[in-house]
Amino acid sequence: MKRIYMDYAATTPLDPEAAEAMRPFLQGGYGNPSSVHATGRTARRALDEARDKIAALLGAESPREIIFTSGGSEADNLAIKGVAWALEHQRRHIVTSAIEHHAVLHAVKFLEQRGFEVTYVPPDGRGEVDPERVAAAIRPDTALVSVMHANNEVGTIQRVAEIARFARERGALFHTDAVQTVGHIPVNVREIGCDLLSLSGHKFYGPKGIGALYVKRRTPIVPLVHGGGQEHELRAGTENVAGAVGMAKALELAAARMADEAERIRTLRDRLVDTVTRAVPGSRLNGHPTRRLPGHANLAIDGVEGESVLLNLDMRGIEASSGSACTSGSIDASHVLLAMGLDRRAAMSSVRFTLGRHTSAEDVDEVARALAGIVERLRGAGEPARLPLGARAVASGYDGKG
């Protein structure tokens, strides 16, 4: 059976050129970049070149502003906790949105439980966070504002440059989780005006287990991991040289192909949404209709449960995800969709399709046909088929950073 992958927001396949760039450091090039001998210096040069490349592609002023991490979740945690702890004696208030990824929400909740105050700004019905509402939430004691560049569930792109300007005018630092945007739409840290920005390699056809945090020079921040002096003393531990090299190569390739690829994927996404919403009564798009990521299509489908749709799609060889995440052994509705104003039933009926580099027009048409048939059958059966509890987390597509 041919499988059709439409879960690119969860992860992407490794680009063959990125894999080839990594190969020397997975085999013979095993040096520790902190070692002073020749093998170590070879690793150090490769790590520095990767840092230089990523800094240039993001528009950073200096390669020293790029801190390698294990992925987007660690980058988010370093940004939020690192700044909060650096400023805790002067400022103990944080502003974020109600639709952030759990890597941000759980980090600020952790701080909230330890005496920090947090303001959660809700989005509108299209998943957009109003910059004016964020500005109104900033107080004299606000240390950090953190609003994602684009939402991982519905794809709505936020006006982060405006939010960054408001934060700067009010004396707060600004962080953005750009895990879903880097490599897919133009991202320039100076144009955004952010102090910190998170990214993850496996979201743009790089390897898993590697990410980075952009930290603008002179930003007050303390490390989470102590030990050696790696990453300018902000992230101890021997660096993942192969991962950094692969991520840099993948980002370079993604940037070169971005314009053409975004247009191709956007056309296919619109074809999918148009076909499904015409063929399936009671289906509609979640999120902003135009200011959205090229490959994201989150659809609410009345009269069915998203998890049942996902299981049936998987049996047809089609891989997608839902806005549901496994929490305490049960499936709960997406916090993003609920914050947007959907009722619980509508939130539980939603399915996320995310398209990417290997998606074809034939794939889109097959998914639309299969989805229409599955929905008709589930509706005709009355009570939607339910997954066994242990399978629900798998069907939800929750990957921890998707």
C-alpha positions as CSV (number, residue, x, y, z in Angstrom):
1,M,0.0,0.0,0.0
2,K,1.3,3.4,-0.9
3,R,1.3,5.7,2.1
4,I,0.5,9.4,1.8
5,Y,2.3,11.5,4.4
6,M,0.5,14.7,5.4
7,D,2.0,15.4,8.9
8,Y,4.9,17.6,7.9
9,A,4.2,20.0,10.9
10,A,5.1,17.1,13.2
11,T,8.3,16.3,11.4
12,T,9.9,16.2,8.0
13,P,12.1,13.6,6.2
14,L,15.8,14.2,6.2
15,D,17.0,15.9,3.1
16,P,19.5,13.6,1.3
17,E,22.0,16.5,0.9
18,A,21.8,17.3,4.6
19,A,22.4,13.6,5.4
20,E,25.4,13.6,3.1
21,A,26.8,16.7,4.8
22,M,26.4,14.9,8.2
23,R,28.1,11.7,7.0
24,P,31.7,12.6,7.8
25,F,30.8,13.4,11.4
26,L,28.9,10.3,11.9
27,Q,31.8,8.1,10.8
28,G,35.4,9.3,10.8
29,G,35.0,12.8,12.1
30,Y,34.3,12.0,15.7
31,G,36.4,14.8,17.3
32,N,35.2,16.7,20.3
33,P,35.0,20.4,19.2
34,S,36.5,21.5,22.6
35,S,39.7,19.4,22.0
36,V,42.8,21.3,20.9
37,H,44.2,18.5,18.7
38,A,43.7,18.2,14.9
39,T,40.7,15.9,15.1
40,G,39.0,18.3,17.6
41,R,39.9,21.3,15.5
42,T,38.2,19.7,12.4
43,A,35.0,19.3,14.4
44,R,35.3,22.9,15.7
45,R,35.6,24.3,12.2
46,A,32.5,22.3,11.0
47,L,30.5,23.6,14.1
48,D,31.6,27.2,13.5
49,E,30.8,27.0,9.8
50,A,27.3,25.7,10.7
51,R,26.8,28.5,13.2
52,D,28.0,31.1,10.7
53,K,25.6,29.8,8.0
54,I,22.6,29.7,10.3
55,A,23.3,33.2,11.6
56,A,23.6,34.6,8.1
57,L,20.3,32.9,7.0
58,L,18.5,34.3,10.0
59,G,19.9,37.8,9.6
60,A,21.7,37.7,13.0
61,E,24.5,40.3,13.5
62,S,26.9,37.7,14.9
63,P,27.3,33.9,14.8
64,R,27.8,34.2,18.6
65,E,24.0,34.9,18.8
66,I,23.3,31.3,17.7
67,I,23.1,28.8,20.6
68,F,22.7,25.1,19.6
69,T,20.2,23.1,21.6
70,S,18.7,19.6,21.4
71,G,15.6,21.0,19.6
72,G,12.8,23.5,19.8
73,S,11.5,22.6,23.2
74,E,14.9,23.1,24.8
75,A,15.3,26.4,22.9
76,D,11.9,27.6,24.2
77,N,12.8,26.6,27.8
78,L,16.2,28.3,27.7
79,A,14.6,31.5,26.3
80,I,11.8,31.7,28.9
81,K,13.4,30.3,32.0
82,G,16.8,31.8,31.2
83,V,15.5,35.3,30.8
84,A,13.0,35.0,33.8
85,W,15.8,33.9,36.1
86,A,18.2,36.5,34.9
87,L,15.7,39.2,35.7
88,E,13.8,37.7,38.6
89,H,15.0,40.3,41.1
90,Q,13.7,43.2,39.0
91,R,10.8,41.8,36.9
92,R,8.6,38.8,37.7
93,H,5.8,39.1,35.1
94,I,5.6,37.3,31.7
95,V,3.1,37.8,28.8
96,T,2.3,35.0,26.4
97,S,-0.6,33.8,24.3
98,A,-3.1,31.1,25.1
99,I,-2.2,29.2,21.9
100,E,1.5,28.6,22.4
101,H,3.0,25.2,22.0
102,H,3.3,23.3,25.3
103,A,7.0,23.8,25.4
104,V,6.2,27.5,26.1
105,L,3.0,27.1,28.1
106,H,4.5,24.4,30.4
107,A,7.6,26.5,30.9
108,V,5.7,29.6,32.0
109,K,3.4,27.4,34.1
110,F,6.5,26.1,35.9
111,L,7.6,29.7,36.6
112,E,4.1,30.7,37.7
113,Q,4.1,27.9,40.3
114,R,7.3,29.4,41.6
115,G,6.1,33.0,42.1
116,F,6.1,34.6,38.7
117,E,2.9,36.1,37.3
118,V,1.8,35.2,33.8
119,T,-0.8,36.9,31.6
120,Y,-2.2,34.7,28.8
121,V,-3.6,36.7,25.9
122,P,-6.4,34.9,24.0
123,P,-6.6,34.8,20.2
124,D,-9.5,35.8,18.0
125,G,-11.7,33.2,16.2
126,R,-9.1,32.9,13.4
127,G,-6.2,32.1,15.8
128,E,-4.7,35.6,15.6
129,V,-3.2,37.3,18.6
130,D,-4.0,41.0,18.5
131,P,-0.7,43.0,19.1
132,E,-2.7,45.7,20.8
133,R,-4.0,43.2,23.4
134,V,-0.5,42.0,24.0
135,A,0.7,45.6,24.4
136,A,-2.1,46.2,26.9
137,A,-1.0,43.2,29.0
138,I,2.6,44.5,29.4
139,R,3.4,46.0,32.8
140,P,6.4,47.9,34.2
141,D,7.5,44.6,35.8
142,T,7.2,42.5,32.6
143,A,10.4,40.7,31.9
144,L,9.4,38.8,28.7
145,V,6.8,38.6,26.1
146,S,6.6,35.3,24.2
147,V,4.3,34.9,21.2
148,M,4.8,32.2,18.5
149,H,5.6,33.2,14.9
150,A,3.0,30.8,13.5
151,N,0.7,28.4,15.2
152,N,1.6,24.7,14.8
153,E,-2.1,23.5,14.8
154,V,-3.9,26.0,12.6
155,G,-1.0,27.7,10.8
156,T,-2.1,31.3,11.5
157,I,0.9,33.6,11.2
158,Q,1.2,36.2,13.9
159,R,2.2,39.9,13.5
160,V,5.3,39.4,15.6
161,A,7.2,42.5,14.4
162,E,4.4,44.6,15.8
163,I,4.4,42.7,19.1
164,A,8.2,43.0,19.3
165,R,7.9,46.8,18.8
166,F,5.4,47.1,21.6
167,A,7.5,45.0,23.9
168,R,10.6,47.0,23.1
169,E,8.8,50.4,23.7
170,R,7.6,49.1,27.1
171,G,11.0,47.8,28.2
172,A,10.3,44.1,27.9
173,L,12.2,41.5,26.0
174,F,10.5,39.6,23.2
175,H,10.8,35.9,22.3
176,T,9.1,34.1,19.4
177,D,8.8,30.3,18.8
178,A,9.6,30.1,15.1
179,V,9.8,26.4,14.9
180,Q,7.0,26.2,12.3
181,T,8.2,29.1,10.2
182,V,12.0,28.9,9.8
183,G,12.7,27.2,6.5
184,H,9.1,27.7,5.2
185,I,8.6,31.5,5.1
186,P,11.1,34.3,5.3
187,V,12.4,34.8,8.9
188,N,14.8,37.6,9.7
189,V,15.5,38.3,13.4
190,R,16.4,42.0,12.7
191,E,13.2,42.6,10.7
192,I,11.1,41.0,13.4
193,G,13.0,42.9,16.1
194,C,13.1,39.9,18.5
195,D,15.5,39.3,21.3
196,L,15.2,35.5,21.2
197,L,14.0,33.1,18.5
198,S,13.6,29.3,18.7
199,L,14.0,26.9,15.8
200,S,14.2,23.1,15.3
201,G,16.1,21.3,12.5
202,H,13.6,18.4,11.9
203,K,10.9,20.8,10.9
204,F,12.7,21.9,7.7
205,Y,14.1,18.6,6.5
206,G,17.1,18.5,8.9
207,P,17.9,15.9,11.5
208,K,16.1,15.4,14.7
209,G,17.7,16.1,18.1
210,I,19.1,19.5,17.0
211,G,17.8,23.0,17.3
212,A,18.9,26.5,18.1
213,L,18.1,29.6,20.0
214,Y,18.9,33.0,18.6
215,V,19.9,35.3,21.5
216,K,20.5,38.9,20.6
217,R,23.8,40.3,22.0
218,R,23.5,41.7,25.6
219,T,20.2,39.9,26.3
220,P,20.1,39.0,30.0
221,I,19.9,35.2,30.2
222,V,21.3,32.4,32.3
223,P,21.9,28.8,31.3
224,L,19.6,25.8,32.2
225,V,22.4,23.3,31.9
226,H,25.7,23.9,33.8
227,G,29.0,22.1,33.2
228,G,31.5,23.1,30.5
229,G,31.7,26.4,28.8
230,Q,30.2,25.3,25.5
231,E,27.8,27.5,23.5
232,H,29.3,30.7,25.0
233,E,28.5,29.3,28.5
234,L,24.8,29.2,27.8
235,R,24.4,25.4,27.1
236,A,26.9,23.0,28.6
237,G,27.6,19.7,27.0
238,T,29.6,18.4,24.0
239,E,28.0,19.8,20.9
240,N,26.1,17.6,18.3
241,V,28.4,18.5,15.4
242,A,26.7,16.2,12.9
243,G,23.3,17.6,13.8
244,A,24.5,21.2,13.6
245,V,26.0,20.5,10.2
246,G,22.9,18.8,8.9
247,M,20.6,21.5,10.2
248,A,22.7,24.2,8.6
249,K,22.7,22.4,5.3
250,A,18.9,21.8,5.5
251,L,18.2,25.4,6.2
252,E,20.4,26.6,3.4
253,L,18.6,24.3,1.0
254,A,15.2,25.3,2.3
255,A,16.0,29.0,1.9
256,A,17.1,28.5,-1.7
257,R,13.9,26.6,-2.6
258,M,11.5,28.6,-0.4
259,A,9.7,30.9,-2.8
260,D,8.9,28.2,-5.4
261,E,8.1,25.5,-2.9
262,A,5.8,27.7,-0.8
263,E,3.8,28.6,-3.9
264,R,3.5,25.0,-5.0
265,I,2.5,23.8,-1.5
266,R,0.0,26.7,-1.0
267,T,-1.7,25.8,-4.3
268,L,-2.0,22.1,-3.2
269,R,-3.3,23.2,0.2
270,D,-6.0,25.4,-1.3
271,R,-6.9,22.5,-3.6
272,L,-7.3,20.2,-0.6
273,V,-9.4,22.7,1.4
274,D,-11.6,23.6,-1.5
275,T,-12.2,20.0,-2.5
276,V,-13.0,18.8,1.0
277,T,-15.3,21.7,2.0
278,R,-17.3,21.2,-1.2
279,A,-17.5,17.5,-1.0
280,V,-18.1,17.2,2.8
281,P,-21.1,19.1,4.2
282,G,-20.4,20.7,7.6
283,S,-16.6,20.9,7.0
284,R,-14.7,24.2,7.4
285,L,-11.3,25.6,7.7
286,N,-9.9,26.5,11.2
287,G,-7.5,29.4,11.4
288,H,-6.9,32.6,9.4
289,P,-8.0,32.2,5.7
290,T,-5.0,34.0,4.2
291,R,-2.4,34.8,6.7
292,R,-1.4,31.2,7.3
293,L,1.5,28.9,6.6
294,P,1.6,27.5,3.1
295,G,1.1,23.8,4.0
296,H,-1.4,24.0,6.9
297,A,-5.0,22.9,6.6
298,N,-6.9,22.3,9.9
299,L,-10.4,21.2,9.2
300,A,-13.4,20.9,11.5
301,I,-15.9,18.2,10.3
302,D,-19.3,18.2,12.0
303,G,-20.7,14.9,13.2
304,V,-17.4,12.9,13.5
305,E,-14.6,12.6,16.0
306,G,-11.2,13.6,14.7
307,E,-9.5,10.5,16.2
308,S,-11.9,8.2,14.4
309,V,-11.2,9.9,11.1
310,L,-7.4,9.6,11.7
311,L,-7.6,5.9,12.4
312,N,-9.7,5.3,9.3
313,L,-7.3,7.5,7.2
314,D,-4.3,5.5,8.6
315,M,-6.0,2.2,7.5
316,R,-6.2,3.8,4.0
317,G,-2.5,4.6,4.1
318,I,-3.0,8.3,4.8
319,E,-1.1,9.9,7.7
320,A,-2.4,13.1,9.3
321,S,-2.9,14.3,12.8
322,S,-5.4,16.0,15.1
323,G,-5.4,19.0,17.4
324,S,-5.8,16.6,20.3
325,A,-3.0,15.7,22.7
326,C,-2.8,12.8,25.2
327,T,-3.1,14.2,28.7
328,S,-3.3,12.0,31.7
329,G,-4.3,9.0,29.7
330,S,-7.2,10.6,28.0
331,I,-7.8,12.6,24.8
332,D,-8.7,16.2,25.4
333,A,-9.7,18.9,23.0
334,S,-7.0,21.1,21.5
335,H,-6.2,24.1,23.8
336,V,-5.6,26.1,20.6
337,L,-9.1,25.5,19.1
338,L,-10.8,26.0,22.4
339,A,-9.0,29.3,22.9
340,M,-10.2,30.3,19.4
341,G,-13.7,29.9,20.6
342,L,-14.7,26.5,19.2
343,D,-16.9,24.4,21.4
344,R,-15.5,21.1,22.6
345,R,-17.4,19.0,20.1
346,A,-16.1,21.1,17.1
347,A,-12.5,21.0,18.6
348,M,-12.7,17.2,18.9
349,S,-13.9,16.9,15.3
350,S,-10.9,18.7,13.8
351,V,-8.1,17.0,11.7
352,R,-4.8,18.7,10.7
353,F,-3.3,18.0,7.3
354,T,0.1,19.5,6.7
355,L,1.7,19.3,3.2
356,G,5.3,19.4,2.3
357,R,8.1,18.8,-0.2
358,H,6.9,15.3,-1.4
359,T,3.2,16.1,-1.5
360,S,1.7,15.8,-5.0
361,A,-1.6,16.8,-6.6
362,E,-2.5,13.1,-6.9
363,D,-1.9,12.8,-3.1
364,V,-4.3,15.7,-2.4
365,D,-7.0,14.3,-4.6
366,E,-6.7,10.8,-3.0
367,V,-6.9,12.3,0.5
368,A,-10.0,14.3,-0.4
369,R,-11.7,11.3,-1.9
370,A,-10.8,9.1,1.1
371,L,-11.8,11.7,3.6
372,A,-15.2,12.2,2.0
373,G,-15.9,8.5,2.1
374,I,-14.8,8.0,5.6
375,V,-16.9,10.9,6.9
376,E,-20.0,9.7,5.1
377,R,-19.5,6.2,6.6
378,L,-18.9,7.4,10.1
379,R,-21.9,9.7,10.0
380,G,-24.0,6.9,8.7
381,A,-22.9,4.6,11.5
382,G,-24.3,7.1,14.0
383,E,-21.9,6.8,17.0
384,P,-18.3,7.3,15.7
385,A,-16.0,4.3,16.2
386,R,-13.7,5.0,19.1
387,L,-10.0,4.0,19.5
388,P,-8.8,1.9,22.3
389,L,-7.4,4.2,25.0
390,G,-3.8,3.1,24.4
391,A,-4.0,3.9,20.7
392,R,-5.4,7.4,21.1
393,A,-2.1,9.1,21.7
394,V,-0.7,7.6,18.6
395,A,-3.6,8.7,16.5
396,S,-3.5,12.2,17.9
397,G,-0.2,12.8,16.1
398,Y,1.2,14.6,19.2
399,D,5.0,14.7,18.9
400,G,5.9,17.1,21.7
401,K,6.8,19.9,19.3
402,G,4.3,19.7,16.5
